[in-house]
Amino acid sequence: MKLFSRGRILLLLILLLTFVLSACGGDASPSASSSQPVTLRYGIWDKNQAPAMQQIITEFKKTHPNIDVKIEVTPSKDRQYWTKLETAATGGSAPDVFWMNGPNFIKYASNGIIAPIDDQISADKVDLNNYPSSLVALYTYNGKHYALPKDFDTIGLWYNKTLFDAAGVKYPDDTWDWSKLQDAARKLTNASKGVWGIAAAMDSQQNFYNTIYQNGGYVISDDKKSSGYDKPESIGGLKVWTDMVQNKWSPTQAQMTDTDPSVLFEAGKVAMYYGGSWNAIEFAQNSYTKDKVDVAVLPQGKKRATVIHGLGNVINASTKYPKEAWEFVNFLGSQQAAEIQAATGTVIPAYNGTQTSWVKSTPNFHLQNFIDELAYSVPYPVSKNTAAWDDAETRILTQVWAGQTSLDAGATQLAQQMNQDLAQEEK
């Protein structure tokens, strides 16, 4: 039996090694080299913001020519965005980068659906002091950061100047309290013309969270262990809205379910509307509201308060392109991207120092009021599984708004259910 020479054996080993390396290289992910083109999917829920997001993507591509970004818009109404996202995440088909909010953040972070970005922040020397500390904290879980803040929002009192003038009611200003609000709602209501004074929708962020805090109440305790809905102060904050409906100064719950309050406001059927800073771009583009409406700070109760919230851009932990996804998220969190959001009037950008451009973007609205409210803003109430008690909140308070359950009974029932949900979070 003839044996191979040492030289031939060495040659065969070299050839085998070359083959193995070539095979491995052929399966390498495009993320391993930024020179190879990839397409990122970017999930958002607001069609009004899509043009500004596309403008940001265009600027991003100038410095990242091999990264394409495709925007995917899914409406947030009736939780369509979150239902679709949860299904996609379970099936491994969620977008590479997507919008995240406070109520859902801990759920997605604790279940490993979104990726922590501390290593990237450190490597690229991203200064988190460029954003409001409350927003940075909102997207921090177990000491790890999961998002770069995109924007923030507060709530203001939008009003129809034409309807105010017709009713002889003075425009709202910073002297308004609940009494003036209710008096104006009564005077502005004109049943013969199908006009209501206010839209008192069963809406947490835009309506009753604000009045609960203004009345000295709370939604959830600071330690996230108990509900505040059964407290007299919180019930008083809810009563502001249920009284409006009962007095017929507002459409009914059924009417506002059939037609969104913002649509009624844009059609001149509602004189006052508690809405977010995000409504500015929509109202500015609407042919009716762009010249007929304006915004004031919220009327005060026992004290001033407005809920503050803000979105973050997060990375899918299962993305095939983690490097490119981070590069895009980093750009989304940049001053350049913030200035595009501001100049287009899209939202209040989170990047410090860029908010003035947003105020100036729509001079016919007094948008500075949204910025002034930061001084007494209250963080949006959340817990580890906000969705659980949020569902109970919607189910029970809808019955209260419809007059099927008394306010006291509904608030007590909600507090009990919420306390059960919060107890489950501790297990």
Secondary structure, 3 states (H helix, E strand, C coil): CCCCCHHHHHHHHHHHHHHHHHHHHHCCCHHHCCCCCEEEEEEECCHHHHHHHHHHHHHHHHHCCCEEEEEEECCCHHHHHHHHHHHHHHCCCCCCEEEECHHHHHHHHHCCCECCCHHHHHHCCCCHHHCCHHHHHHCEECCEECCEECEEECEEEEEEHHHHHHHCCCCCCCCCEHHHHHHHHHHHCEHHHCEEEECCCCCHHHHHHHHHHHCCCCCECCCCCCECCCCHHHHHHHHHHHHHHHCCCCCCHHHHHHCCHHHHHHCCCEEEEEEECCHHHHHHHCCCHHHHEEEECCCECCCCCEEEECCEEEEECCCCCHHHHHHHHHHHCCHHHHHHHHHCCCCEECCCCCHHHHHHHCCCCCCHHHHHHHHHEEECCCCCCHHHHHHHHHHHHHHHHCCCCCHHHHHHHHHHHHHHHHHHHCC
